[in-house]
């Protein structure tokens, strides 16, 4: 018997929107340059699938059609959101949103609401909001060396990014490639990320891969990266918080100072495209996860299906409108390899567990289903 599993949701309407949350009346009214630049880019990228949420007027029903909320902001001299912080009511609505299957991308000082949402009780302990200054190095994310789950460069958030082993433009190098986000020049140096040495309850030695693995177990998460020069898991700059029994949505958080959208010295950031990519990659990944297949969303639930499910070897992918693109992700969000021969998916090489299939048909409709590999 076919078992079609959809992502749980509190609402019956299909969630399709990518929302940017701030407290200005419109994106163009946002006063902080980095925050405004991020919002405008995401608006241009998603077009009709974009939605702006004004925190000052937002009510719970505004989230009914939203798959993923992007909450990012920057500030100098304060960790507060310019123009006023999120109200307890907005925090409550966002908490319910994630608990019921919606997802969030938290970036910059936006990572600081993770404890307010109740997802983990640890606010980022590495933080800075000073004036910054000139720096000759390339800054970014190390997603290869010292990661508890091994090389994370195959995670969906890193699709298409350029990498380098150069630490600066003067010839300095690392012994591994990292994802550069900002080149040499002025940097605000505004971190908001996790110091694993300050997390209570962890027993493994500080600055060790074992401690990073312990933090993952404690928080049901997958660490996606650290500072570009850090290989010992003393800190976490990028992380995905996986679904739990209470929080059925996912949260991805980016907290390194390298994540800047606007250069304060008016230079061109050589690595700006990487900033854009890790943002839209994460939003699309989370959006696809949150898409709900239900009878009110589609005239025919059988437009796309997987069978048999569970399976030990092959899955037949049945799509009324054909298959344009298909991707498979494991429970840690990593893209895994499986051979699609016509409409038969060979999954014999996969380990036992739950997998998410994201399928785009020839009408550009995106479906998301789960299957169980026995």
Secondary structure, DSSP 8 states (H G I E B T S, - for coil): ----B----S-SS---EEEEEESSSSGGG--SHHHHHHHHHHHHHHGGGEEEEETTT--GGGGTTEEEEEEEE--SS-SS-TT----HHHHHHHHHHHHTT-EEEEEEGGGGGTTTTTS-S---SEE--S--EEE-B-EEEE-STT-TTS--TTBGGGTT---EEESBTTS-EEEEEEEEEE-SEEE----EEEEGGG-TT--S-SSSHHHHHHHHHHHTEEEEEEETT--S-SEESEEEE---SS--S-EEEE--TT--SS-TT----TTHHHHHHHHHHHHHHHHHHH----TTT-S-GGGEEEESSSBSSEEEEEETT--SEEEEE-TTSBB---EEETTEEE-TTS-SEEEEEEEE-TT--EEEEEEEE-
